[in-house]
Each structure stands twice: as structure tokens, then as C-alpha cells.
Amino acid sequence: MKFVVFALIFASFGAVVALQNATAVTVSFAVWSLQTSLVLVILGSAMVGALIILLLAAPVQIRLRWVADKANRRVSELEAKLQALEEKKLAAPTSELNKENNRDNGQPTATGINKDVDKEMNTDGI
């Protein structure tokens, strides 16, 4: 919306300039000479300037878009890795308990925890 408002203001400004500068001028460049309306010279110069700016800015915009796309792909990869790690973390406590319980190859112990705890309890002479 801002672009449309800016374009209308610029067009209005151009129309005012065109109405006030209808005089004929001679434009000379090297050996070339042209007599035309001042409005056409002003508008032509503005269009050539806009074209030059567009040509100079296009490579920068293309490079920035490429960098942004690369960064977005990296963010997606990292988010997927984070989600996998979070899922692994949520699954880890139950698997850690299973490892502790299965450390003794299914042999029951006095405390039901593991052999190390039982050894500590038996060294006290109990």
C-alpha cells in the first residue's frame, strides 16, 4: 500500500513538472544533438537513473535472497535435529531405568536396585 501511495505522489509530481516545463531544449552529447521538450529530458533522465539503480541493486538482492534461503534451510535442519534430540531425551529416562534394571541380567537382588548397592550393604556386615 505504501508503494502505491508513493507511486501516486511521484506521478503527481511528474505531471506538475511536465505542465510547467513544456519548453523546447537542445540536448548535446559528444557529436550528437537533439532538440526535444524539457519534460521528456527530465522523465528520460529519471528512467535511465532508475534503470541504472535496478541493474546495480539486482545482484545484491539476488545474493541476499540466496543467503536467506541458505539460512532458512539451515534453520530447518537444526530444528529437525533439535526435535529429534528432544524426542530422544524424552525417551531416555525410561530406557535408562531399563538399563539399570537389566544390568544384572535379570537376576533379582536384595534391594532390587543393582548389585553395586547390594555389595555396599553387605560390606557393612549386615
C-alpha positions as CSV (number, residue, x, y, z in Angstrom):
1,M,0.0,0.0,0.0
2,K,2.8,2.4,0.8
3,F,4.3,1.7,-2.6
4,V,1.0,2.7,-4.4
5,V,0.8,5.9,-2.3
6,F,4.4,6.7,-3.2
7,A,3.8,6.0,-6.9
8,L,0.8,8.3,-7.0
9,I,2.7,11.1,-5.3
10,F,5.6,10.6,-7.7
11,A,3.3,10.6,-10.7
12,S,1.5,13.8,-9.5
13,F,4.9,15.4,-9.1
14,G,5.8,14.3,-12.6
15,A,2.6,15.8,-14.0
16,V,3.2,19.1,-12.4
17,V,6.8,19.2,-13.7
18,A,5.5,18.3,-17.2
19,L,3.0,21.1,-17.2
20,Q,5.4,23.7,-16.0
21,N,8.4,22.7,-18.3
22,A,6.9,22.4,-21.8
23,T,9.7,24.5,-23.3
24,A,12.0,23.0,-26.0
25,V,15.6,22.4,-25.2
26,T,18.6,21.1,-27.1
27,V,20.5,18.2,-25.6
28,S,24.0,17.7,-26.8
29,F,26.3,14.7,-26.2
30,A,29.6,14.5,-27.9
31,V,28.8,14.9,-31.6
32,W,25.1,14.0,-31.1
33,S,22.5,16.7,-30.7
34,L,18.7,16.5,-30.1
35,Q,16.0,19.2,-29.7
36,T,13.1,18.0,-27.5
37,S,10.8,19.0,-24.7
38,L,12.3,19.6,-21.3
39,V,9.8,17.3,-19.8
40,L,11.0,14.4,-21.9
41,V,14.6,15.1,-20.9
42,I,13.6,15.1,-17.2
43,L,11.5,12.0,-17.4
44,G,14.0,10.2,-19.6
45,S,16.8,11.0,-17.2
46,A,14.7,9.7,-14.3
47,M,14.0,6.5,-16.2
48,V,17.7,6.0,-17.1
49,G,18.6,6.6,-13.4
50,A,16.0,4.1,-12.2
51,L,17.3,1.5,-14.7
52,I,20.9,2.0,-13.5
53,I,19.9,1.6,-9.9
54,L,17.9,-1.5,-10.8
55,L,20.9,-3.0,-12.5
56,L,23.2,-2.2,-9.7
57,A,20.9,-3.5,-7.0
58,A,19.8,-6.7,-8.7
59,P,23.0,-8.7,-8.0
60,V,22.9,-7.6,-4.3
61,Q,19.3,-8.6,-4.0
62,I,19.9,-12.0,-5.6
63,R,22.8,-12.7,-3.3
64,L,20.8,-11.7,-0.2
65,R,17.9,-13.9,-1.3
66,W,20.4,-16.8,-1.8
67,V,21.9,-16.2,1.7
68,A,18.4,-16.0,3.3
69,D,17.4,-19.2,1.6
70,K,20.5,-21.0,2.8
71,A,20.0,-19.7,6.3
72,N,16.3,-20.9,6.2
73,R,17.4,-24.3,5.1
74,R,20.0,-24.4,7.9
75,V,17.3,-23.4,10.5
76,S,15.1,-26.2,9.2
77,E,17.9,-28.7,9.6
78,L,18.7,-27.5,13.1
79,E,15.0,-27.5,14.1
80,A,14.7,-31.1,12.9
81,K,17.9,-32.1,14.9
82,L,16.5,-30.3,18.0
83,Q,13.2,-32.1,17.7
84,A,15.0,-35.5,17.3
85,L,17.1,-34.7,20.4
86,E,14.1,-33.7,22.4
87,E,12.3,-36.9,21.4
88,K,15.4,-38.9,22.3
89,K,15.6,-37.0,25.7
90,L,12.0,-37.8,26.5
91,A,12.6,-41.4,25.6
92,A,16.0,-41.6,27.5
93,P,14.7,-41.7,31.1
94,T,12.6,-44.8,30.6
95,S,15.5,-46.5,28.7
96,E,18.0,-45.6,31.4
97,L,15.7,-47.2,34.0
98,N,15.5,-50.3,31.8
99,K,19.3,-50.4,31.6
100,E,19.7,-50.1,35.3
101,N,17.2,-52.9,35.9
102,N,18.6,-55.2,33.2
103,R,22.3,-54.6,34.3
104,D,22.2,-57.8,36.4
105,N,20.9,-60.0,33.5
106,G,17.5,-60.4,35.2
107,Q,18.9,-61.7,38.5
108,P,17.0,-60.4,41.5
109,T,19.0,-58.6,44.1
110,A,18.3,-57.9,47.8
111,T,17.4,-54.2,47.2
112,G,16.0,-54.7,43.7
113,I,18.2,-51.8,42.5
114,N,21.5,-53.4,41.4
115,K,24.5,-55.5,42.6
116,D,26.6,-52.4,43.5
117,V,24.1,-51.3,46.1
118,D,23.8,-54.8,47.4
119,K,27.6,-55.1,47.8
120,E,27.8,-51.9,49.7
121,M,25.1,-53.1,52.0
122,N,26.8,-56.5,52.5
123,T,30.2,-54.9,53.3
124,D,28.7,-53.2,56.4
125,G,28.3,-56.7,57.9
126,I,24.5,-56.6,57.8
